[in-house]
Amino acid sequence: MAKGICGGISMKTRFGSRPRSRKAVSQSLEAIILVVVALSIVAVYAGWAFGVFGRTVNSPILTVAGTPSVQGVSSSNPTLYLSIRNSGASPANITQIYVNNVKVTLSSAQLIQPGSASTLIVPLGNSFSLQQGSTVNIVVDAGATTLSTSALVES
C-alpha cells in the first residue's frame, strides 16, 4: 500500500476506489415521489370538491342567479320568482319544480340555453300555507341535473 500525506493512505486509495454511497440519491428520489403523491391527492380532492369528476361535459350546470322569492302571499296568490343560470354545455329543460316537497305544475317546460339565464315565474296557487318572512325549499328538476335552493317568502 502506498503511503501518502493523509494518514498513511494515498489520495487515490482514500477517495477514488471506495464505492459511492447511494443514500443521498434515494432520499432525494423519496422526496420527489412524496411531492408527486401529495400533489395528486390534492388534485383529486380539488376535483371532487369542485364537481369536476362525475359530471359529463355535455350536461347543463344550473346555478341560482339572484335571490329567489315568493311574492303575493297577502293577496292569496303567491308566485315564485326564481332566476336560474345555465353554465353547462347543453340546454337545460326544466320540467318539474318542487316547493316544500310538493310538485308544482308548470304551464310549459322552460328551456335555458347554455351560457344564458332565465327567470321562472311560477304561480303556486292556494295549496301552500305560507307566512311572510319564512323560507320554502325548492328543487328544480331538469332531467340530467337538479338544483336545490330556498326562497324567502315576502309580502
C-alpha positions as CSV (number, residue, x, y, z in Angstrom):
1,M,0.0,0.0,0.0
2,A,1.3,3.4,-0.9
3,K,1.9,5.9,1.8
4,G,0.8,9.5,1.4
5,I,0.2,12.5,3.4
6,C,-3.4,11.6,4.6
7,G,-2.7,9.2,7.5
8,G,-0.6,6.9,5.6
9,I,-3.1,6.2,2.8
10,S,-2.7,7.7,-0.7
11,M,-5.3,10.1,-2.1
12,K,-6.3,7.6,-4.8
13,T,-7.0,4.9,-2.3
14,R,-8.9,7.2,0.1
15,F,-11.2,8.9,-2.4
16,G,-11.1,7.0,-5.7
17,S,-11.5,3.4,-5.0
18,R,-14.3,3.3,-2.4
19,P,-17.9,2.6,-3.7
20,R,-20.0,5.7,-3.7
21,S,-22.9,6.0,-1.2
22,R,-26.3,5.9,-2.8
23,K,-28.1,7.0,0.3
24,A,-28.4,10.7,-0.9
25,V,-29.9,9.6,-4.2
26,S,-32.6,7.5,-2.6
27,Q,-33.5,10.3,-0.1
28,S,-33.9,12.8,-2.9
29,L,-35.9,10.3,-5.0
30,E,-38.1,9.6,-2.0
31,A,-38.8,13.4,-1.6
32,I,-39.7,13.7,-5.2
33,I,-42.1,10.7,-5.0
34,L,-43.7,12.1,-1.8
35,V,-44.3,15.5,-3.5
36,V,-45.8,13.9,-6.6
37,V,-48.1,11.8,-4.4
38,A,-49.1,14.8,-2.3
39,L,-49.9,16.9,-5.4
40,S,-52.0,14.1,-6.9
41,I,-54.0,13.7,-3.7
42,V,-54.6,17.5,-3.7
43,A,-55.7,17.4,-7.4
44,V,-58.2,14.5,-6.8
45,Y,-59.6,16.2,-3.7
46,A,-60.0,19.5,-5.6
47,G,-61.7,17.8,-8.5
48,W,-64.1,16.1,-6.1
49,A,-64.8,19.3,-4.2
50,F,-65.5,21.4,-7.3
51,G,-67.5,18.7,-9.0
52,V,-65.2,18.1,-11.9
53,F,-65.3,14.3,-11.6
54,G,-68.6,12.5,-12.3
55,R,-70.1,15.3,-14.4
56,T,-70.2,14.8,-18.1
57,V,-69.2,17.6,-20.4
58,N,-72.5,17.7,-22.2
59,S,-74.7,18.3,-19.2
60,P,-76.4,21.5,-18.0
61,I,-75.0,23.1,-14.9
62,L,-77.6,25.1,-13.1
63,T,-77.0,27.9,-10.5
64,V,-79.2,30.4,-8.8
65,A,-78.8,34.0,-10.1
66,G,-80.0,36.5,-7.5
67,T,-82.3,35.8,-4.6
68,P,-85.3,33.5,-5.1
69,S,-88.5,34.9,-3.6
70,V,-92.2,34.2,-3.1
71,Q,-94.4,37.3,-3.5
72,G,-98.1,37.9,-3.3
73,V,-98.8,35.9,-0.2
74,S,-101.0,38.6,1.3
75,S,-103.2,38.6,-1.8
76,S,-103.6,34.8,-1.6
77,N,-102.0,34.5,-5.0
78,P,-98.4,33.5,-4.1
79,T,-95.9,33.5,-7.0
80,L,-92.4,32.1,-7.0
81,Y,-89.7,34.2,-8.8
82,L,-86.5,32.2,-9.5
83,S,-83.6,33.3,-11.7
84,I,-81.5,30.4,-13.0
85,R,-78.3,30.4,-15.0
86,N,-77.1,27.5,-17.1
87,S,-73.3,27.5,-17.2
88,G,-73.1,24.0,-18.8
89,A,-72.6,22.9,-22.3
90,S,-76.1,21.7,-23.2
91,P,-79.6,23.2,-22.8
92,A,-81.5,22.6,-19.5
93,N,-85.1,21.6,-20.0
94,I,-86.8,22.4,-16.6
95,T,-89.8,20.0,-16.4
96,Q,-90.7,20.0,-12.7
97,I,-90.4,22.2,-9.6
98,Y,-90.9,21.1,-6.1
99,V,-91.8,23.6,-3.3
100,N,-91.5,22.1,0.2
101,N,-91.6,18.6,-1.4
102,V,-94.9,19.3,-3.3
103,K,-94.7,19.1,-7.0
104,V,-95.8,22.4,-8.7
105,T,-97.2,22.0,-12.2
106,L,-95.5,24.3,-14.8
107,S,-97.7,25.7,-17.6
108,S,-94.9,24.7,-20.0
109,A,-91.4,23.4,-19.8
110,Q,-88.7,26.0,-19.5
111,L,-85.7,25.7,-21.8
112,I,-82.5,27.5,-20.7
113,Q,-79.7,27.6,-23.3
114,P,-76.0,27.2,-22.3
115,G,-74.5,30.5,-21.1
116,S,-77.8,32.2,-20.5
117,A,-80.2,32.9,-17.6
118,S,-83.9,32.9,-17.3
119,T,-86.4,34.0,-14.6
120,L,-89.0,31.4,-13.8
121,I,-92.3,32.9,-12.7
122,V,-94.3,30.1,-11.1
123,P,-97.8,30.6,-9.6
124,L,-98.1,28.5,-6.5
125,G,-101.9,28.7,-6.0
126,N,-103.6,28.3,-2.7
127,S,-102.2,24.8,-1.8
128,F,-99.5,26.3,0.4
129,S,-99.8,27.9,3.8
130,L,-97.1,30.5,3.5
131,Q,-96.1,33.1,6.1
132,Q,-94.3,36.3,5.4
133,G,-90.6,36.0,6.5
134,S,-90.4,32.2,6.3
135,T,-88.5,30.3,3.7
136,V,-89.5,27.5,1.3
137,N,-87.3,24.7,-0.1
138,I,-87.2,24.5,-3.9
139,V,-85.9,21.7,-6.1
140,V,-85.7,22.3,-9.8
141,D,-85.6,19.1,-12.0
142,A,-84.0,19.5,-15.4
143,G,-83.7,15.8,-16.3
144,A,-79.9,15.4,-16.3
145,T,-79.4,17.7,-13.4
146,T,-81.2,19.2,-10.4
147,L,-80.9,22.4,-8.5
148,S,-81.8,22.8,-4.8
149,T,-82.2,26.2,-3.1
150,S,-84.5,28.0,-0.8
151,A,-86.7,31.1,-1.3
152,L,-87.7,33.9,1.1
153,V,-91.5,34.4,1.4
154,E,-92.1,38.1,1.0
155,S,-95.3,40.2,1.1
